Amino acid sequence: MSVLISLYLEQSNSGTNRTTYVMECVSLPPLSNFAICGGTHGNELTGVYILREMQKHNVEKVGSVSITTVLSNPRAVDACRRYTDRDLNRCFTDDLLSSPITESTPYELRRAQELNAHLGPKGSEEAVDLLCDMHNTTSNMGLCIIFNSADWLILHICKYLQSKITSMPVRALQMDLPLSEAFSVDSLGKHGFSFEIGPQPHGVLRADVFNTMKEAVDLTIEWLQQFNSGRTFEGGEVEAYTRWKTVHYPRDPTTDEITAAIHPQLQDNDFKLLQPGDPIFLSLSGETVKHEGDALYPVFVNECAYYEQKIAYHLTQKSTLTLPSINVKKD
Amino acid sequence: MSSYSSSARFDEARRVAIFGGTHGNEMSGVTLVNLWVKNGSEIQRKMVDTKPFITNPRAVEKCTRYVDTDLNRAFTPENLSALGEGDLPYEVQRAQEINRIFGPKGSPEAYDVIFDLHNTTSNMGCTLILESSKDYFNLQMMNYIKKAIDPASCLVLLNEHPLLKYSTSRSVAKHPVGLEVGPQPQGVLRSNIFEAMRVILKHALDFIELFNEGVEFPTCTVEVFRVLERIDYPRDANGNIIAMVHPNLQDGDWEPLNPGDPMFLTFDGKTLHYQGSGTIYPTFINEAAYYEKQQAFVTTRRETLVASAIRKA
């Protein structure tokens, strides 16, 4: 991070007075290597096919950027399943990456350590500069850029994509875990994020989703080249959805079986503000359950993979993050 | 106007089954059948014994389409008579057991009606699947259902094609009825899809009750979509898909596809056009489970079938 001072104010949209600080331009080191991952979940097909095309066309270097394509979970891709033993995209915490490998170690834990050696090590100077992981969701989320910590680079990439992509809404989602607890494959990179595009059923490849993912990847590479060649990207603001709170399905107390479906008025309404009193579940016997508490933004509404943990959706707050201008640090 | 003597006579439909979980990740049927196993009052009708039944419990437990082989293709004569017990693939064993309970297929002891509940990732809406154009009982039922839910729509897919027809779990019954509702991702339960399926079954059971009470259903016509052929994705020499369903065709189930219309889009943006000789009606467009069955969509043509008047024997 540059010596130049940068100030920012993170604010919520609750109508508090806003004070804008003038931000100096921040200079950052060039980003020379970019890893793009797909098939982290073997049945999320867009990333699998994007990689296949990139590998077919031998995409290895675009201008100043070296590109590494990685099929994260080949076994799960072959079986067209989310995972074989356990979810690969939860295997990248510091603890799991340093756990000893034995004969009985699940496939995905081994694979996570392999990927860490190849693209990381996580948190080190050798790690790839930027890592992007491609995902799909059955939820109606459009294109989401999901990242752990809000670093300027990623926020600028968000801003750039938001200005260029018109085929579907583009939104930023921030997880904000301490790095040691960050569990997804994108935490391996010095900077990392995931593209999440939905709705798309798992095991299905939709052309419109493929085309948007391709555009997002191409624009990211374009941004990197422009950044490396000295362009200053003007500061501004990016809205991000943060502070995730999980909402579980109503369940039968004895059998733990799910007893309700997402209510039709919530279904497909990711990112639409959920007010107290709004319907959220419709039980199998016809009763409506309503939202209580703060007005929040639901995401990952009715994502197939979350049934396993009985998760119905997450609730988030909207924050406005202010970015300084950035450019590449010249030697 | 029909007279009693020209009505086709069918036995009372006394034994009816509702199958869910033939594919373990098609959640509407799994959920409905589980609900009705616990409390079957909604599906009870006078003089009908309606049995809700999970056909593939292992697949349901794993929330997967099947464990060894597709149960909904497993009811072939070879499979049903195969020896080997525990060495047979799970679904073949299951098929034999289902045939024992609800069949034997083709015999007088077989169940009268089986409804088999399915979901699809395709944008097919509510679809009833018919296996024989001569099954007037089923045609009359489907006509009744369509009228009952009007203005909501429920289309009828007829799969009588000698090569493309397959040995379904419901084929054990005298009158097999497939119910396919989409779009719904595998493993997901959408409330609107679940309710739509529930309503269709309600009307189907109402029809059976009326029929058993002696109501005569006058001759009727039913529009159906007859399966013509299966169209696969374009593939390379290694069998890999090289194009996707074109955005213009995606979600366009039941809309006419004319010669020259866009059909597939390659990964580098080239459009491939439908080359057939006439207009067809595509369906099962981009069904997840059919990638491995070499099917991007099926073509159908519209036909009007006539069902004679029917009455219980």
HADDOCK unambig.tbl for C-alpha pairs under 7 A between the chains (distance, minus, plus):
assign (segid A and resid 138 and name CA) (segid B and resid 185 and name CA) 6.86 0.50 0.50
assign (segid A and resid 201 and name CA) (segid B and resid 121 and name CA) 6.78 0.50 0.50
assign (segid A and resid 201 and name CA) (segid B and resid 185 and name CA) 4.52 0.50 0.50
assign (segid A and resid 201 and name CA) (segid B and resid 186 and name CA) 6.79 0.50 0.50
assign (segid A and resid 202 and name CA) (segid B and resid 185 and name CA) 6.78 0.50 0.50
assign (segid A and resid 203 and name CA) (segid B and resid 288 and name CA) 5.26 0.50 0.50
assign (segid A and resid 204 and name CA) (segid B and resid 286 and name CA) 6.91 0.50 0.50
assign (segid A and resid 204 and name CA) (segid B and resid 288 and name CA) 4.98 0.50 0.50
assign (segid A and resid 205 and name CA) (segid B and resid 244 and name CA) 6.99 0.50 0.50
assign (segid A and resid 206 and name CA) (segid B and resid 244 and name CA) 6.87 0.50 0.50
assign (segid A and resid 207 and name CA) (segid B and resid 244 and name CA) 5.74 0.50 0.50
assign (segid A and resid 207 and name CA) (segid B and resid 245 and name CA) 6.46 0.50 0.50
assign (segid A and resid 207 and name CA) (segid B and resid 246 and name CA) 6.35 0.50 0.50
assign (segid A and resid 207 and name CA) (segid B and resid 247 and name CA) 5.95 0.50 0.50
assign (segid A and resid 208 and name CA) (segid B and resid 247 and name CA) 6.19 0.50 0.50
assign (segid A and resid 261 and name CA) (segid B and resid 189 and name CA) 6.49 0.50 0.50
assign (segid A and resid 261 and name CA) (segid B and resid 190 and name CA) 6.61 0.50 0.50
assign (segid A and resid 261 and name CA) (segid B and resid 191 and name CA) 5.61 0.50 0.50
assign (segid A and resid 262 and name CA) (segid B and resid 190 and name CA) 7.00 0.50 0.50
assign (segid A and resid 262 and name CA) (segid B and resid 191 and name CA) 6.46 0.50 0.50
assign (segid A and resid 263 and name CA) (segid B and resid 191 and name CA) 6.46 0.50 0.50
assign (segid A and resid 264 and name CA) (segid B and resid 191 and name CA) 6.07 0.50 0.50
assign (segid A and resid 264 and name CA) (segid B and resid 192 and name CA) 6.43 0.50 0.50
assign (segid A and resid 304 and name CA) (segid B and resid 187 and name CA) 5.57 0.50 0.50
assign (segid A and resid 304 and name CA) (segid B and resid 188 and name CA) 5.15 0.50 0.50
